[in-house]
Amino acid sequence: MKNLRVLTALILVMAVFPFFSCAGKKAQVIPAGTDCAPIAQAGLKMGVFVAPFSGAVPDGSPNGEAFYKLMREKIAKKAGGIRYTADPGLEDGARKQEIGPTGCVNPLALLEDAAAKGVAAVVIGCFEDPETAAEKHGLYGFREELCVTSLHLRIWVYETRTLTKILDTNLSQKLTGADAPKTTDQCLAIVSEKLATVAADAVASALLDIPWTAFITESSPKGVTIAAGSESGLVEGACLVVFGPGNMLVGAGDNAYCVPGPQVGRVRLTKVSEGQSQAELVYGQAPAMSWVGLD
């Protein structure tokens, strides 16, 4: 009879958490009501990866390095709680991506690696070829003396937690009579500054709508590992909510992603280091491939 009860319990557990769900191993339960160190959304910094921009930009580099660095600086000033991920692996991956028919890299190919490194959002942009832009927008990209009179940029922002595209917009700026550049270098500097400003406004607005979250990379009876640490503003003793298990979604390269579900548990940070934290389960569950955040 005892064995029958055990078998029945196992069947019920499997029914609730099927093999292809996002459920992970259940950690040892710590009594509910455990004290948690205070932490506020304003004290957390969301990881954001701005990929090197692709396309033709006459700034001495084929992928607009100077421009995207300028835009990163502007976004940081406009959107609080932003932590840029300057990861050589992610940057190399972005540069090696095959350029599609739009002239831009495939964003989905970057999201899995970005999520595993605690990045909440990926920003991707590409510049239109000046001749194509001139035909499409009725503007000329160059004067005879190679003075850049206009720049045209398509920019996306993806949230890695749900693979959601939260921004997709075309932006353009051109020189006006009031700009009065005196050299060809000033032409590019002025139009880049103008475009970077409007692009930073659009991106910052989109990023501020994303709640802070971090990715659970490992889960075991001893606790969980979270892909975020002191650089994100986490502190030992703080508690985070666990979202999941959710539904499986097949993404780039047939990789499976977990779209988070409702709150299922709470964890308390026991060790916080650079780029990674360890946590213990306060109550509920904390499966791998799920996400943690604030209430």
Buried (B, 14 or more C-beta within 10 A) or exposed (E): EEEEEEEEEEEEEEEEBEEEBBBBBBBEEBEEEBEBEEBEEEBBBBBBBBBBBBBBBBBEEEBBBBBBEBBBEBBBEBBEBBBBBEBEEBBEBBEEBEEEEEBBBBBBBBBBBBBEBBBBBBBBBBBBBBEBBBEEBEBBBBEEEEBBBBBBBBBBBBBBBBBEEBBEBEBBBBBEEEBEBEEBEBBBBBBBBBBBBBBBBBBBBBBEEBBBBBBBBBBBEEBBBBBBBBBBBBBBBBBBBBBBBBEEEEEBEEEEBBBBBEBBBBBBBEEBEEBBBBBBBBBBBBBBBBBBBBE
